[in-house]
Amino acid sequence: MRAIFLAALVVAALPLTGTDARAAPWCAHYGTGSGTNCGFYTIEQCRAALSGVGRGFCAPNFLETSKDSRRHNPRD
């Protein structure tokens, strides 16, 4: 009975964790037919992921809708 109570308490507390559910602002496109990964929060992360592959490019994630300044390349 105590285990059920503790499990219910944990499940009830999950919405209070404050996770960030927004889409990541950068996508790595790995080349023709190789796939895409839109899990990068900085362009530097995206470029680092591509550096080991030897091809591809980084582009803004069209699903990320916030007007956050991290989306823009500071060199532009």
C-alpha positions in Angstrom: 0.0 0.0 0.0 2.8 2.4 0.8 4.5 1.7 -2.6 1.3 2.6 -4.4 1.0 5.9 -2.4 4.6 6.8 -3.2 4.2 6.0 -6.9 1.0 8.1 -7.1 2.9 11.0 -5.3 5.7 10.8 -7.9 3.3 10.8 -10.8 1.4 13.7 -9.4 4.6 15.7 -9.0 5.8 15.2 -12.6 4.0 18.3 -14.0 5.8 20.4 -11.4 9.3 19.7 -12.7 9.3 22.7 -15.1 10.8 21.0 -18.1 11.5 23.0 -21.2 9.3 21.6 -24.0 10.2 24.0 -26.8 11.7 22.9 -30.0 15.5 23.3 -30.4 16.3 26.2 -32.7 19.0 24.4 -34.9 18.9 21.4 -37.2 21.8 19.5 -38.7 21.1 18.2 -42.2 23.5 15.4 -42.9 23.4 15.4 -46.6 21.3 13.6 -49.3 19.2 10.9 -47.8 21.2 10.8 -44.6 18.7 12.4 -42.2 18.2 15.4 -40.1 18.6 16.1 -36.3 16.8 19.1 -34.9 18.1 18.7 -31.3 20.6 21.5 -31.1 20.2 24.6 -28.9 23.2 26.5 -30.3 24.7 26.6 -33.8 28.0 25.6 -32.2 26.5 22.3 -31.1 25.1 21.7 -34.6 28.5 22.4 -36.2 30.3 20.2 -33.8 27.9 17.3 -34.7 28.6 17.8 -38.4 32.4 18.1 -37.9 32.7 14.3 -37.4 30.5 13.5 -40.4 32.4 15.5 -43.0 29.3 16.8 -44.8 26.0 18.5 -44.2 24.9 21.9 -43.0 23.1 23.6 -40.1 19.9 25.5 -40.6 17.3 27.1 -38.3 14.5 24.8 -37.2 11.3 25.9 -38.9 9.3 24.3 -36.0 10.9 26.5 -33.4 8.6 29.5 -33.1 10.0 31.7 -30.3 11.8 35.0 -31.2 14.7 34.0 -29.0 18.1 35.6 -29.9 19.8 32.2 -29.7 18.2 31.4 -33.1 20.3 33.9 -35.0 23.9 33.5 -35.8 25.9 36.3 -34.0 28.1 36.7 -37.0 25.2 37.9 -39.3 
